[in-house]
Amino acid sequence: MNSKEIKQILEKIYGPPKQSMVIDEEAKVTEDTEENVKELYYYVYPDTDKVRNVRDALTAGLEGNGGKWIADLTQTYPKNSGGNLSENRIPQCAKYYENRVGWSLTFHSITGVRYHKSRGKRIVAKLMLSGRQAAFLHETGQEAFYGYWDEGFYRYNAKRQTTEGFCYWINKNLVIDPLFRKFSAEFFTYMGEHSEHHILKDIGRTIDKFGFFLLPMRYKEIIQYRTPKEFVMSMLPDADRLGINLDALDLNTAYVIARLAPIVRPIDWKYLKTLDENVIRKSFTLNGIFDGVKSSDLVAAYYWVKLCPYWTWSCDTVDTARDYARMCLECNAPIGLRYTEGGLERAHDEMVRVMESRTLEDDLNTPLVTVPSRFDRLEHGLVELYPREFERIKDARRLLEEGQNQHNCVFSRRDLVREDRAAIFHWRFAEEDYTIQFERNYRGDYVIAEIRAKFNEECPAPVLKELHDTLRMLSIMSWV
């Protein structure tokens, strides 16, 4: 894609380019000057009128002061305080740069406005960009296809295996920035229409529909397929038996069906024919994209939509579905998709009995915790501060005892512990016993993945607050 074509797509999404981040810059970019300008800015700023009003008021004050010195004023843009994955209101700027090698694009968040005195009796308003780029695309090095796949800088999951597919920060920006999402959809659609790799158009269609891309595959692997059907058939040779028009699917849905079909009961394949697209949406999390989407999370997303579509991700039904899927996968048992809430609980309890009966004595004596572990600092802090309250569970036998004593299915989490993706603690607090599963999020922070009292009872709010306060204290102490 040459520079003229990429600029046409940018202008279609963001409007005409600017030469700088100064609001109402006098030097406009025209067709005559654009060819000679090597750095352009594309952005849509929703509060431009407010910025103009503040700028004009400051200019009037400067003129009334006889043109004397006036302090700079900086207004920072309000951040998304929710911390969720919904679209935030922080706009982003696409900074275009061109040299003799080719073009490059860096996407930066607009963090605020700086008002300062310019030449003469005039105040200018310049939008501030974040120092760290949100995404980077470039014409050179097409082995990584313009930066959507970063094959030069692999990231690693808990098993130290590469997690491939779209760069993590690409998917993150697709979710939070609607203009970057529209640009990416247009980009892939254009590339698919002007190359022999028509599956790129399917990528554009998938991004436009969902705002993320699930497939953990390299660019070189994806372009081997012409259609979603060819992709599904590569993962599931018997896919024709599903009775689904595979070419009518988007790639995200095709991927989820190809992942679920081999592990669910064939009698339940009929549910894949009418798979709700919200299952795909709820399958996406930043942690999942960073570490790789797990089959158990796909099943949990399915039951989330089926049984509790208006509840939160942490509801008991979703946790039960995830545990049920994990145990089925571990015992090589087919997963059912037709259960009601009560039927799912019964199937879950039955898999607990099956799994425990298959556990060999040698397995029970095998240590679970890796050395060193990503949770050693957490263990040290909790045990050092509260030696009589917290116990980290380190072997399979003790984990089995915890599940039997607490009447829960924590034993099914031993693979997570073995892979150092989770740490299990027993907590004795206020004369009650709790089982806690800690994990680390994509930022590396320790988080409470789940906490249960005996018989899978929920943790009371005051007790949960006490645990959160303890984690925050440990986080502060780690920086001291």
Order of alpha helices (4+ residues) and beta strands (2+ residues): alpha-alpha-beta-alpha-beta-beta-beta-beta-beta-alpha-alpha-alpha-alpha-alpha-alpha-alpha-alpha-alpha-alpha-alpha-alpha-alpha-alpha-beta-alpha-alpha-beta-beta-beta-alpha
